Amino acid sequence: MGRASGGILPRVVQSWWAPRRVVRGLRDMPERVKLVVLMLAMLIFLIAQMPGHARAAYVDPSIPLGARMGGSLLAVMFLMPVLVYGLAGLVAALSRLTPWRLSHEDSRLALFWALLAVSPAMLLSGVVGGLIGPGLELTLTQALAGIGFLVIWGAGIFTLAAERT
């Protein structure tokens, strides 16, 4: 895998320009490590929401920052992993309708890795949301994160499905 084989951070960075190569190199990742990848991504997403919640609590103090972060904690750390596992299973099941079959393990790897790989863009979006607030800048950073996620996830799906056939 070249230079990105040193650890997780180089792989996250490399995922933005060579997602297929990174996912291919992660193919033998054990399930327990995939769960760690998912939970790390969710933790970063939770941290990324803090500046926006702090701004919202300052603008509207009727709901304090602690309550906002508590709701986010519940949603991001407990609800989202269940939904992400369900989405990975759904994608694997739907792949049975195509010539490119994707195992449940590979579907989880592609989705979990895409979530972790896009986490720097989510942090940027959170900072922009907290410092600047709603506007063109926030929309652009959210679009960058969304497009990055779809590209990295799609590249992972197609790489892992193509190697199966």
C-alpha positions as CSV (number, residue, x, y, z in Angstrom):
1,M,0.0,0.0,0.0
2,G,3.0,2.3,-0.1
3,R,3.2,5.3,2.1
4,A,-0.3,5.0,3.6
5,S,0.5,1.7,5.3
6,G,1.9,3.5,8.4
7,G,-1.3,3.9,10.2
8,I,-4.9,5.1,10.2
9,L,-4.4,8.8,9.6
10,P,-2.3,8.4,6.4
11,R,-5.0,6.0,5.1
12,V,-7.8,8.5,5.9
13,V,-5.9,11.2,4.0
14,Q,-5.1,8.9,1.1
15,S,-8.7,7.9,0.9
16,W,-9.5,11.3,-0.6
17,W,-7.5,10.6,-3.8
18,A,-7.0,6.8,-3.9
19,P,-10.0,5.3,-2.1
20,R,-9.9,2.0,-4.1
21,R,-6.3,1.3,-3.1
22,V,-7.0,2.1,0.5
23,V,-10.1,-0.1,0.8
24,R,-8.4,-2.9,-1.0
25,G,-5.6,-2.7,1.5
26,L,-8.1,-2.9,4.4
27,R,-9.9,-5.9,3.1
28,D,-8.6,-8.3,5.7
29,M,-9.7,-6.1,8.6
30,P,-11.3,-8.1,11.4
31,E,-14.9,-7.4,12.4
32,R,-13.8,-6.1,15.8
33,V,-11.6,-3.5,14.2
34,K,-14.4,-2.5,11.8
35,L,-16.5,-1.8,14.9
36,V,-13.7,0.4,16.3
37,V,-13.6,2.3,12.9
38,L,-17.3,2.9,13.0
39,M,-17.3,4.1,16.6
40,L,-14.3,6.3,16.0
41,A,-16.1,7.9,13.1
42,M,-19.2,8.4,15.2
43,L,-17.1,10.0,18.0
44,I,-15.5,12.4,15.5
45,F,-18.9,13.3,14.1
46,L,-20.1,14.0,17.7
47,I,-17.1,16.3,18.3
48,A,-17.8,18.0,14.9
49,Q,-21.3,18.9,16.1
50,M,-20.1,20.7,19.2
51,P,-19.3,24.1,17.7
52,G,-22.7,24.3,15.9
53,H,-24.5,23.3,19.2
54,A,-22.5,25.9,21.1
55,R,-23.5,28.6,18.6
56,A,-27.1,27.5,18.7
57,A,-27.1,27.5,22.6
58,Y,-25.7,31.0,22.5
59,V,-28.3,32.3,20.1
60,D,-31.2,30.5,21.8
61,P,-30.3,29.8,25.5
62,S,-33.7,28.2,26.2
63,I,-32.0,24.8,25.3
64,P,-28.6,24.7,27.0
65,L,-25.5,23.3,25.4
66,G,-25.5,20.2,27.7
67,A,-29.0,19.3,26.6
68,R,-28.1,19.7,23.0
69,M,-24.9,17.6,23.3
70,G,-26.8,15.0,25.3
71,G,-29.3,14.6,22.4
72,S,-26.5,14.4,19.9
73,L,-24.7,11.8,22.1
74,L,-27.7,9.6,22.1
75,A,-28.3,10.0,18.4
76,V,-24.7,9.7,17.1
77,M,-23.2,7.1,19.5
78,F,-26.2,4.9,20.0
79,L,-28.8,5.3,17.2
80,M,-26.5,5.9,14.2
81,P,-24.4,2.7,14.6
82,V,-27.6,0.6,14.5
83,L,-28.8,2.5,11.4
84,V,-25.3,2.2,9.7
85,Y,-25.3,-1.6,10.3
86,G,-28.8,-1.8,8.8
87,L,-27.7,0.3,5.8
88,A,-24.7,-1.9,5.2
89,G,-26.9,-5.0,5.4
90,L,-29.4,-3.5,3.0
91,V,-26.7,-2.6,0.5
92,A,-25.2,-6.1,0.7
93,A,-28.7,-7.6,0.1
94,L,-29.5,-5.3,-2.8
95,S,-26.2,-6.2,-4.4
96,R,-27.6,-9.7,-4.9
97,L,-29.8,-8.2,-7.6
98,T,-26.7,-7.1,-9.6
99,P,-23.8,-9.1,-11.1
100,W,-21.5,-7.6,-8.5
101,R,-22.2,-9.4,-5.3
102,L,-21.0,-7.7,-2.1
103,S,-20.7,-9.7,1.1
104,H,-22.0,-8.3,4.4
105,E,-18.5,-8.0,5.7
106,D,-17.3,-6.0,2.6
107,S,-20.4,-3.8,2.7
108,R,-19.6,-2.9,6.3
109,L,-16.0,-2.2,5.5
110,A,-16.8,0.1,2.7
111,L,-19.4,2.1,4.7
112,F,-17.5,2.2,8.0
113,W,-14.3,3.3,6.2
114,A,-16.1,6.0,4.2
115,L,-17.6,7.4,7.4
116,L,-14.1,7.6,9.0
117,A,-12.4,8.9,5.9
118,V,-14.9,11.8,5.6
119,S,-14.5,12.7,9.3
120,P,-12.0,15.5,8.6
121,A,-14.5,17.2,6.3
122,M,-17.1,16.8,9.0
123,L,-14.8,18.5,11.5
124,L,-14.3,21.4,9.0
125,S,-18.0,21.6,8.5
126,G,-18.6,21.7,12.3
127,V,-16.0,24.5,12.7
128,V,-17.6,26.5,9.9
129,G,-21.0,26.0,11.3
130,G,-19.9,27.1,14.8
131,L,-17.8,30.2,13.7
132,I,-19.7,31.4,10.7
133,G,-23.2,29.9,11.0
134,P,-25.7,29.1,8.3
135,G,-24.7,30.4,4.8
136,L,-22.9,29.6,1.7
137,E,-19.7,28.6,3.5
138,L,-21.5,26.0,5.6
139,T,-23.4,24.7,2.6
140,L,-20.2,24.3,0.6
141,T,-18.4,22.4,3.4
142,Q,-21.4,20.2,4.0
143,A,-21.5,19.5,0.3
144,L,-17.8,18.7,0.3
145,A,-18.3,16.2,3.1
146,G,-21.4,14.6,1.4
147,I,-19.8,14.3,-2.0
148,G,-16.6,13.0,-0.4
149,F,-18.5,10.4,1.5
150,L,-20.4,9.2,-1.6
151,V,-17.3,9.0,-3.7
152,I,-15.3,7.1,-1.1
153,W,-18.1,4.8,-0.2
154,G,-18.9,4.1,-3.9
155,A,-15.3,3.4,-4.7
156,G,-15.1,1.0,-1.7
157,I,-18.3,-0.8,-2.8
158,F,-17.2,-1.2,-6.4
159,T,-13.6,-2.3,-5.5
160,L,-14.8,-4.9,-3.0
161,A,-17.6,-6.2,-5.2
162,A,-15.4,-6.4,-8.3
163,E,-12.8,-8.4,-6.4
164,R,-15.5,-10.9,-5.4
165,T,-16.7,-11.6,-9.0
